Amino acid sequence: MDDHRQGLVVGETVTNARMQLSGSGRPTRALDAWRALALALAMGASAGVVAQYGTGGDSKIDASPGPLVIEPRMTGTWFDPLAPGQGLAIEVLPGRQELFVAWFAYGRTAPSPGSQEHRWFTAQGRYDGARASLDAYLTTGGTMNGPSPVQTRRAGTLTIDFVTCSHAVATYALEPDALGGGGGDPAGLVGRMNLQRVSSEHACPVPATTRAALDQALARWSDGAGHYGVSASVVFPDRSIWNGVAGGSSPAQALAPNELIHVASITKSMTGALVLRLVDQGLLTLDDTIGRWLPTIPNVSPSITLRQLLTHSAGLANYPANRALQAEVVANPSRVFSASELAAYIDPPVFAPGTRVEYGNSAFLLLGLVAERVLGRPLDELYATELWQPLGLTGVFLPYADSPPGPVALSQSPYGLVDPLDFPSRHSRGQGAAGVMATAESIARWGDGLFRGRVVSPAMQVQLRTLLPAPGTIPGESGVGLGIRGYAYLGRTQFGHSGSSAFGNGLLLHDADTGVTVAVLMNQGDAADHFTLAPELLSIATGGAAAAATNPVDR
């Protein structure tokens, strides 16, 4: 098949999950002007002037910001690092909420290596400031140097979610045989590309004074007694990002932004969101009982509902406190526990379901098992396909179910300076309650996606944020939602979750008034002070001109 097809086929050879798309729009003269605009840029040419190819001429187009540009943070050239030979050039039409894309795909289709035919996609459709829903068109024919007839036809849909001003996720659904050449897939080609901006205007500018203040706050934390390393990230409402690190695992071991840290119970926000997505999809209801989905488990009433599990009101004993489990963890340190094995360690209930709220881990262990039962796939795959990949999160994984996507930070733990993955029995206890490791940026972007409407439906978002009274055991908390917590720092409302373990501590906060999201992760087990640092960073990030004044609606 054509060389370029490898960059479009869905499957293990590319990366991505399947996702159905929708689009709108129709060809216009402006679209014709964008035929194959990405050619030179996809091949590594500098931004500014690129070759126009495919209209039968040898003209040039100025691709630098000009009269068509209304949003320079989105306008530019993007590429998928996992699909060499592809690129996208993107431009926004002023005053019309319309976006144009030239999607370069290059291949040799003729038998003779001296004859090169190009095929490329363009797309046009609506753009709301965060998402573009486009119709895609395929143009074929032509040679590199000289006029040649070309043909254009509609080939499917393309949706682009602009996660930040330098990162986007493009999902496509191309019709059967969209690439031509015969032998097309009768189901069409459906997939996803994580795009990185490569043109010169790629920077996501956070004001210098804000950056400096955030950096200084991290440095002050690092200088504090008993503190080791911190990785922090702030996602602003325009999805620009600040990342910072300070300290390390030891004086000789500085922490890096791409290092993975145990996020502990922040995992619960992911397991909860996964279940809520299944409710949105009609596969579950919040009033489903656990007995409908799971076999009998000792000490777990089959009449407990998913809503009670999500809000810590099921009355379950906290399985990590089971003495037999604790003894097994010590006796067999290399053991990797499964969720089903851990469920057997749930002790008798501590109160009747629905009578009060008491924080624990057992509910989210069971919610992970329910999700696996509903979709018939392991939890790590469900996290990836339902949550992480659609948001373009690459610095996150579930240990012992998958390999780390980057370096793992050493941890200052009760066992000394250690690699957390060297303790399988202790770390694998977390599962859907507390198992995930991630970078601070991935956690901040996770919170931004969850609380700004990119994970669950608007109706479910309302339920997600509806809080029950908090038990008062977590600093700053104001209530318990569906897999999340409410907080009341700075006299405002935040949503998020905290996490604490022997290997890491962290706090995720999304500020409802301003749309700013903060994540801090510390690679230490004790005295992390994450409940102090995260609100301080949030105060800095939301200081000065109110972010809400220029924000999209906090969705």
C-alpha positions as CSV (number, residue, x, y, z in Angstrom):
1,M,0.0,0.0,0.0
2,D,1.0,3.7,-0.3
3,D,3.7,4.9,2.0
4,H,1.4,7.5,3.5
5,R,-1.2,5.0,4.5
6,Q,0.9,3.8,7.5
7,G,0.3,7.1,9.1
8,L,-3.4,6.8,8.8
9,V,-4.2,3.2,9.6
10,V,-5.6,2.6,13.0
11,G,-4.0,-0.2,15.0
12,E,-1.0,-1.2,16.9
13,T,1.4,0.2,14.2
14,V,0.1,3.7,14.8
15,T,-1.1,4.5,18.3
16,N,-4.4,5.3,18.6
17,A,-7.9,4.4,19.7
18,R,-11.0,4.5,17.5
19,M,-13.4,7.3,17.8
20,Q,-16.4,8.3,15.7
21,L,-16.3,11.8,14.4
22,S,-18.8,14.4,13.2
23,G,-18.2,17.4,11.0
24,S,-19.8,20.1,8.9
25,G,-18.9,22.5,6.2
26,R,-18.5,22.4,2.4
27,P,-15.7,23.3,-0.1
28,T,-15.2,26.9,-0.9
29,R,-12.7,29.0,-2.8
30,A,-10.8,29.6,0.4
31,L,-10.5,25.9,0.8
32,D,-9.1,25.5,-2.7
33,A,-6.3,28.0,-1.7
34,W,-5.2,25.6,1.0
35,R,-4.5,22.5,-1.1
36,A,-1.4,20.8,0.2
37,L,-0.3,23.9,2.0
38,A,1.6,21.7,4.6
39,L,4.0,20.1,2.1
40,A,7.1,22.1,2.8
41,L,6.4,22.4,6.5
42,A,5.8,18.7,6.9
43,M,9.2,18.1,5.3
44,G,10.9,20.4,7.8
45,A,10.9,23.8,6.0
46,S,10.8,26.9,8.1
47,A,7.5,28.6,8.8
48,G,6.5,31.7,6.8
49,V,6.4,30.8,3.1
50,V,5.4,27.3,1.9
51,A,4.8,25.8,-1.5
52,Q,1.3,25.6,-2.8
53,Y,0.8,22.4,-4.7
54,G,-2.1,20.9,-6.5
55,T,-3.8,23.7,-8.4
56,G,-1.7,23.2,-11.5
57,G,0.6,26.1,-10.8
58,D,3.8,26.8,-8.9
59,S,2.7,29.6,-6.8
60,K,3.6,30.5,-3.2
61,I,1.5,31.2,-0.1
62,D,2.5,33.3,2.8
63,A,1.8,31.1,5.8
64,S,2.9,33.6,8.5
65,P,0.3,35.4,10.5
66,G,-1.6,37.7,8.2
67,P,-5.1,38.8,7.3
68,L,-6.6,35.4,7.8
69,V,-5.3,35.0,11.4
70,I,-7.7,35.6,14.3
71,E,-6.2,33.2,16.8
72,P,-2.4,32.9,16.4
73,R,-2.1,30.3,19.2
74,M,-4.1,27.9,17.0
75,T,-2.8,29.0,13.6
76,G,0.3,27.3,12.5
77,T,1.9,24.1,11.5
78,W,1.4,20.9,13.5
79,F,2.7,17.3,13.2
80,D,2.2,13.8,14.6
81,P,5.6,12.6,15.9
82,L,4.4,9.0,15.6
83,A,3.3,9.3,12.0
84,P,6.3,10.6,10.0
85,G,5.4,12.1,6.6
86,Q,2.4,13.9,7.8
87,G,1.7,17.5,8.8
88,L,-1.1,19.9,9.2
89,A,-1.3,23.6,8.4
90,I,-4.1,25.3,10.2
91,E,-5.7,28.8,9.7
92,V,-8.7,30.5,11.1
93,L,-11.0,32.7,9.1
94,P,-11.8,36.0,10.8
95,G,-15.3,36.7,11.9
96,R,-16.7,33.4,10.7
97,Q,-15.8,30.9,13.4
98,E,-14.4,28.8,10.5
99,L,-11.2,26.9,10.3
100,F,-9.2,25.5,7.4
101,V,-6.7,22.6,7.5
102,A,-4.2,21.3,4.9
103,W,-3.3,17.8,5.9
104,F,-0.3,16.6,4.0
105,A,0.1,12.9,3.2
106,Y,2.9,11.8,0.8
107,G,3.3,8.5,-1.0
108,R,4.6,6.9,-4.1
109,T,1.9,5.1,-5.9
110,A,3.4,4.5,-9.3
111,P,5.6,1.6,-10.0
112,S,8.5,3.8,-11.2
113,P,10.4,5.5,-8.3
114,G,11.0,8.4,-10.7
115,S,7.2,9.2,-10.8
116,Q,5.8,10.6,-7.6
117,E,2.1,11.2,-7.1
118,H,0.9,13.2,-4.2
119,R,-2.3,12.8,-2.2
120,W,-3.3,15.2,0.4
121,F,-6.3,16.1,2.6
122,T,-7.8,19.5,3.3
123,A,-10.6,20.1,5.7
124,Q,-13.0,22.9,6.5
125,G,-15.7,23.5,9.2
126,R,-16.8,25.1,12.4
127,Y,-14.4,26.2,15.1
128,D,-15.6,27.3,18.6
129,G,-12.3,28.3,20.1
130,A,-11.5,24.8,21.5
131,R,-12.8,22.3,18.9
132,A,-12.9,22.2,15.2
133,S,-15.5,19.9,13.5
134,L,-14.6,19.6,9.9
135,D,-15.3,17.8,6.6
136,A,-12.2,16.3,5.0
137,Y,-11.5,16.3,1.3
138,L,-9.0,14.2,-0.6
139,T,-7.1,15.6,-3.6
140,T,-5.1,13.2,-5.8
141,G,-2.8,13.5,-8.8
142,G,-0.1,15.9,-9.8
143,T,3.7,15.9,-9.7
144,M,6.0,18.0,-7.7
145,N,7.3,20.3,-10.4
146,G,4.8,21.3,-13.0
147,P,1.1,21.5,-13.8
148,S,-1.0,18.3,-13.7
149,P,-4.7,17.5,-13.3
150,V,-6.0,16.8,-9.9
151,Q,-9.3,15.5,-8.5
152,T,-10.9,16.4,-5.2
153,R,-13.7,14.6,-3.4
154,R,-15.1,14.4,0.2
155,A,-13.4,11.7,2.1
156,G,-14.7,11.8,5.7
157,T,-14.5,13.9,8.8
158,L,-11.8,15.4,11.0
159,T,-12.2,16.8,14.5
160,I,-9.4,18.7,16.2
161,D,-9.4,19.4,19.9
162,F,-6.9,22.1,20.9
163,V,-5.7,20.9,24.3
164,T,-3.1,23.7,24.7
165,C,-1.6,26.2,22.3
166,S,1.1,23.7,21.4
167,H,-0.8,20.4,21.7
168,A,-3.9,19.1,19.9
169,V,-5.7,15.8,19.3
170,A,-7.0,15.2,15.8
171,T,-9.5,12.4,15.3
172,Y,-10.5,11.3,11.8
173,A,-13.1,9.0,10.2
174,L,-12.3,8.4,6.5
175,E,-14.6,6.7,4.2
176,P,-13.9,3.2,2.7
177,D,-11.1,3.4,0.1
178,A,-10.6,7.1,0.9
179,L,-7.0,6.8,0.0
180,G,-7.7,5.2,-3.3
181,G,-5.7,2.5,-5.0
182,G,-8.3,-0.2,-4.4
183,G,-8.5,-2.7,-1.6
184,G,-9.8,-0.1,0.8
185,D,-11.0,-1.1,4.3
186,P,-14.8,-1.5,4.0
187,A,-15.2,0.0,7.5
188,G,-13.1,3.0,6.6
189,L,-10.2,4.4,8.5
190,V,-10.8,5.7,12.0
191,G,-8.2,6.9,14.4
192,R,-6.5,9.6,16.4
193,M,-3.3,11.6,16.1
194,N,-1.6,13.6,18.9
195,L,-0.3,16.7,17.3
196,Q,2.5,19.0,18.4
197,R,3.0,22.5,17.0
198,V,6.1,23.0,15.1
199,S,5.7,26.4,13.6
200,S,7.5,29.4,15.0
201,E,4.5,30.8,17.0
202,H,4.3,27.6,19.0
203,A,5.1,29.1,22.4
204,C,2.3,29.2,25.0
205,P,3.1,32.5,26.8
206,V,2.4,32.7,30.5
207,P,3.2,36.2,31.7
208,A,6.7,36.5,32.9
209,T,5.7,37.9,36.3
210,T,3.4,34.9,36.8
211,R,6.1,32.5,35.8
212,A,8.6,34.1,38.1
213,A,6.2,34.0,41.1
214,L,5.3,30.4,40.5
215,D,9.0,29.4,40.2
216,Q,9.7,31.3,43.5
217,A,6.9,29.5,45.3
218,L,8.4,26.1,44.3
219,A,11.8,27.2,45.4
220,R,10.5,28.3,48.8
221,W,8.8,24.9,49.2
222,S,12.0,23.1,48.3
223,D,13.9,25.0,50.9
224,G,11.5,23.9,53.6
225,A,12.5,21.4,56.2
226,G,11.7,17.9,55.3
227,H,10.9,18.7,51.7
228,Y,12.5,16.8,48.7
229,G,11.2,17.2,45.2
230,V,8.1,18.8,43.8
231,S,6.7,18.8,40.2
232,A,3.9,21.3,39.5
233,S,1.8,22.3,36.6
234,V,-0.8,25.0,36.0
235,V,-3.2,25.0,33.1
236,F,-4.7,28.4,32.3
237,P,-8.2,28.9,30.8
238,D,-6.6,29.5,27.3
239,R,-4.9,26.1,27.9
240,S,-1.4,27.7,28.1
241,I,0.7,25.8,30.6
242,W,3.3,26.5,33.2
243,N,5.4,23.6,34.4
244,G,8.0,23.8,37.2
245,V,10.1,21.6,39.3
246,A,12.2,22.1,42.4
247,G,14.4,20.0,44.7
248,G,14.9,16.3,44.0
249,S,15.2,12.9,45.5
250,S,18.5,13.9,47.1
251,P,20.9,16.8,46.8
252,A,22.6,15.0,43.9
253,Q,19.4,13.9,42.2
254,A,17.3,16.8,40.8
255,L,13.7,16.2,39.8
256,A,12.7,16.5,36.1
257,P,9.3,17.6,34.7
258,N,8.9,14.4,32.8
259,E,9.4,12.1,35.7
260,L,6.5,10.0,36.9
261,I,5.3,10.2,40.5
262,H,2.8,8.1,42.4
263,V,-0.5,10.2,42.4
264,A,-2.2,7.8,44.8
265,S,-5.8,8.7,45.4
266,I,-6.0,11.2,42.6
267,T,-6.6,7.9,40.7
268,K,-10.1,7.9,42.1
269,S,-11.0,10.9,40.0
270,M,-10.2,8.8,36.9
271,T,-12.0,5.6,38.0
272,G,-15.0,7.7,38.9
273,A,-15.0,9.5,35.6
274,L,-14.7,6.2,33.7
275,V,-17.8,4.9,35.4
276,L,-19.6,8.2,34.7
277,R,-18.7,7.9,31.0
278,L,-20.3,4.5,31.0
279,V,-23.4,6.0,32.5
280,D,-23.4,8.6,29.8
281,Q,-23.1,5.8,27.2
282,G,-26.2,4.0,28.7
283,L,-24.1,1.0,29.8
284,L,-24.6,1.7,33.5
285,T,-26.9,3.8,35.8
286,L,-25.9,5.4,39.0
287,D,-28.5,3.4,40.8
288,D,-27.2,0.0,39.5
289,T,-26.4,-2.3,42.4
290,I,-23.0,-3.9,42.6
291,G,-24.7,-7.2,42.7
292,R,-25.8,-6.7,39.1
293,W,-22.3,-6.6,37.9
294,L,-20.0,-8.5,40.2
295,P,-20.2,-11.9,41.8
296,T,-20.7,-12.2,45.5
297,I,-17.9,-10.7,47.5
298,P,-17.6,-11.4,51.2
299,N,-18.5,-8.4,53.4
300,V,-19.9,-6.5,50.4
301,S,-23.6,-6.0,50.2
302,P,-24.9,-6.7,46.7
303,S,-27.5,-3.9,47.2
304,I,-24.8,-1.2,47.4
305,T,-25.3,1.2,44.5
306,L,-22.7,2.8,42.2
307,R,-23.7,6.2,43.5
308,Q,-22.9,5.1,47.0
309,L,-19.5,3.7,45.9
310,L,-18.7,7.0,44.1
311,T,-19.6,9.1,47.2
312,H,-17.9,7.0,49.9
313,S,-21.3,6.3,51.4
314,A,-21.3,2.5,50.9
315,G,-20.1,1.7,54.4
316,L,-17.3,-0.6,53.2
317,A,-14.2,-1.3,55.3
318,N,-11.0,0.1,53.9
319,Y,-9.2,-3.0,52.4
320,P,-5.6,-1.6,52.8
321,A,-6.1,-1.7,56.6
322,N,-6.8,-5.4,56.6
323,R,-4.1,-7.0,58.7
324,A,-3.8,-10.2,56.6
325,L,-3.2,-8.1,53.5
326,Q,-0.6,-6.0,55.3
327,A,1.2,-9.2,56.4
328,E,1.1,-10.6,52.9
329,V,2.6,-7.4,51.5
330,V,5.6,-7.7,53.8
331,A,6.0,-11.4,53.4
332,N,5.9,-11.4,49.6
333,P,7.3,-8.0,48.4
334,S,7.4,-9.1,44.8
335,R,3.8,-10.1,44.6
336,V,1.6,-8.2,42.1
337,F,-2.0,-8.1,43.4
338,S,-5.0,-8.2,41.1
339,A,-8.1,-6.2,42.0
340,S,-10.1,-9.4,42.5
341,E,-7.5,-10.7,44.9
342,L,-7.6,-7.4,46.9
343,A,-11.4,-7.5,47.1
344,A,-11.2,-10.6,49.2
345,Y,-9.4,-8.5,51.9
346,I,-12.4,-6.2,52.6
347,D,-13.4,-6.6,56.2
348,P,-17.0,-6.4,57.6
349,P,-18.8,-3.2,56.9
350,V,-18.5,-0.2,59.2
351,F,-21.9,1.4,58.7
352,A,-25.1,0.8,56.7
353,P,-25.0,1.9,53.1
354,G,-26.2,5.5,52.6
355,T,-26.2,6.5,56.2
356,R,-23.0,8.6,56.3
357,V,-19.8,9.4,54.3
358,E,-16.5,7.9,55.3
359,Y,-13.5,8.1,53.0
360,G,-11.9,4.8,51.9
361,N,-10.4,2.8,49.1
362,S,-12.6,-0.3,48.7
363,A,-15.4,1.5,46.8
364,F,-13.0,2.5,44.0
365,L,-11.4,-0.9,43.8
366,L,-14.9,-2.3,43.2
367,L,-15.8,0.4,40.7
368,G,-12.7,-0.5,38.6
369,L,-13.9,-4.1,38.6
370,V,-17.4,-3.0,37.4
371,A,-15.9,-1.0,34.5
372,E,-13.8,-4.0,33.5
373,R,-16.9,-6.2,33.6
374,V,-19.0,-3.9,31.6
375,L,-16.5,-3.4,28.8
376,G,-14.6,-6.7,29.0
377,R,-11.2,-5.1,29.1
378,P,-8.6,-4.5,31.8
379,L,-8.6,-1.2,33.7
380,D,-5.4,0.1,32.2
381,E,-6.8,-0.2,28.7
382,L,-10.0,1.5,29.8
383,Y,-8.1,4.4,31.3
384,A,-6.1,4.8,28.1
385,T,-8.9,4.5,25.5
386,E,-11.7,6.3,27.5
387,L,-9.7,9.0,29.3
388,W,-6.0,9.5,28.5
389,Q,-5.8,9.2,24.8
390,P,-8.8,11.4,24.0
391,L,-7.2,14.1,26.1
392,G,-3.7,13.5,24.6
393,L,-2.2,12.5,28.0
394,T,1.1,10.7,27.5
395,G,2.7,11.0,30.9
396,V,0.5,8.6,32.8
397,F,0.2,4.9,33.4
398,L,-1.0,2.1,35.7
399,P,2.1,0.3,37.1
400,Y,2.4,-3.5,36.6
401,A,-0.3,-3.4,34.0
402,D,1.8,-1.4,31.6
403,S,5.3,-0.1,31.1
404,P,6.1,3.4,32.3
405,P,6.0,6.0,29.4
406,G,9.0,7.9,30.8
407,P,11.4,8.0,33.7
408,V,10.1,7.2,37.2
409,A,11.1,9.5,39.9
410,L,13.0,8.1,42.9
411,S,11.0,8.5,46.1
412,Q,12.0,9.5,49.6
413,S,9.9,6.9,51.4
414,P,9.7,5.1,54.8
415,Y,12.0,2.5,53.1
416,G,14.6,5.0,52.1
417,L,15.4,6.5,48.7
418,V,13.8,4.0,46.4
419,D,12.4,3.3,43.0
420,P,8.7,2.8,43.7
421,L,8.4,0.1,41.1
422,D,10.9,-2.0,43.1
423,F,8.0,-2.6,45.6
424,P,5.4,-4.5,43.6
425,S,3.4,-5.7,46.6
426,R,3.0,-2.3,48.1
427,H,2.4,-0.4,44.9
428,S,0.0,-2.8,43.2
429,R,-2.4,-2.5,46.1
430,G,-3.7,0.7,44.6
431,Q,-5.5,-0.4,41.5
432,G,-8.5,1.7,40.7
433,A,-8.3,3.4,44.1
434,A,-4.8,4.6,44.2
435,G,-2.6,3.0,41.5
436,V,-1.7,5.5,38.9
437,M,1.7,7.3,38.3
438,A,1.9,10.4,36.2
439,T,3.7,13.7,35.6
440,A,2.3,16.9,37.1
441,E,1.4,18.2,33.6
442,S,-0.6,15.1,32.8
443,I,-2.5,15.4,36.1
444,A,-3.2,19.2,35.5
445,R,-4.4,18.5,32.0
446,W,-6.5,15.7,33.3
447,G,-8.2,18.0,35.7
448,D,-8.7,20.7,33.0
449,G,-10.3,18.1,30.7
450,L,-12.5,16.6,33.3
451,F,-13.8,19.8,34.8
452,R,-14.1,21.8,31.5
453,G,-16.4,19.3,29.8
454,R,-14.2,17.1,27.7
455,V,-14.8,13.8,29.6
456,V,-18.4,13.6,30.7
457,S,-21.7,15.1,29.4
458,P,-22.9,18.5,30.6
459,A,-25.7,16.9,32.6
460,M,-23.2,14.5,34.2
461,Q,-20.9,17.4,34.9
462,V,-23.7,18.8,37.1
463,Q,-24.0,15.6,39.0
464,L,-20.2,15.2,39.3
465,R,-20.0,18.6,41.1
466,T,-23.0,18.0,43.4
467,L,-21.5,17.6,46.8
468,L,-22.4,15.7,49.9
469,P,-21.2,17.0,53.3
470,A,-17.5,16.3,53.8
471,P,-16.4,14.1,56.7
472,G,-13.8,16.8,57.5
473,T,-10.8,14.5,57.4
474,I,-9.1,16.2,54.4
475,P,-7.6,19.7,54.7
476,G,-9.6,22.3,52.8
477,E,-12.4,19.9,51.7
478,S,-15.9,21.2,51.4
479,G,-17.8,18.2,50.2
480,V,-17.7,14.8,48.4
481,G,-18.8,14.5,44.7
482,L,-19.0,11.6,42.3
483,G,-15.4,10.4,42.5
484,I,-14.1,13.9,43.3
485,R,-13.8,16.3,46.3
486,G,-14.9,19.9,46.7
487,Y,-12.5,22.4,48.3
488,A,-12.9,25.9,49.6
489,Y,-9.5,27.5,49.3
490,L,-9.1,31.3,48.7
491,G,-12.8,31.9,49.6
492,R,-13.8,30.2,46.3
493,T,-14.9,26.7,45.2
494,Q,-12.5,24.2,43.7
495,F,-13.0,20.6,42.5
496,G,-10.3,17.9,42.4
497,H,-8.7,15.3,44.5
498,S,-5.7,14.6,46.7
499,G,-3.4,11.6,47.0
500,S,-1.1,10.3,49.6
501,S,1.1,7.2,49.8
502,A,4.5,6.0,50.9
503,F,5.9,7.0,47.5
504,G,4.2,10.3,46.6
505,N,1.8,13.0,47.6
506,G,-0.2,15.3,45.4
507,L,-3.2,17.6,45.0
508,L,-5.3,18.5,42.0
509,L,-7.4,21.6,42.1
510,H,-9.7,23.1,39.4
511,D,-10.9,26.6,40.3
512,A,-14.5,26.9,39.3
513,D,-14.6,30.7,39.1
514,T,-11.5,31.2,37.0
515,G,-11.0,27.9,35.1
516,V,-7.4,27.6,36.3
517,T,-6.2,24.1,37.1
518,V,-3.3,23.3,39.4
519,A,-1.5,20.0,40.1
520,V,1.4,19.4,42.5
521,L,3.1,16.1,43.0
522,M,5.8,15.4,45.6
523,N,8.1,12.4,45.4
524,Q,8.0,11.8,49.1
525,G,5.8,9.9,51.5
526,D,5.7,12.2,54.6
527,A,5.6,16.0,55.3
528,A,4.9,16.9,51.7
529,D,2.7,19.9,52.5
530,H,0.8,19.6,49.2
531,F,-2.3,21.1,50.9
532,T,-0.3,24.3,51.4
533,L,1.6,24.6,48.2
534,A,-1.2,23.9,45.7
535,P,-3.5,26.7,47.0
536,E,-0.5,29.0,47.0
537,L,0.2,28.3,43.3
538,L,-3.5,28.7,42.6
539,S,-3.5,32.1,44.3
540,I,-0.6,33.2,42.2
541,A,-2.1,31.8,38.9
542,T,-5.4,33.6,39.5
543,G,-3.9,36.9,40.7
544,G,-4.0,40.1,38.9
545,A,-6.5,40.4,36.1
546,A,-9.3,37.9,36.7
547,A,-8.8,35.0,34.4
548,A,-12.6,34.5,34.2
549,A,-12.9,37.8,32.3
550,T,-11.5,36.3,29.1
551,N,-12.2,32.7,29.7
552,P,-14.4,30.3,27.8
553,V,-17.3,29.2,30.0
554,D,-16.0,26.8,32.6
555,R,-17.7,23.7,31.2
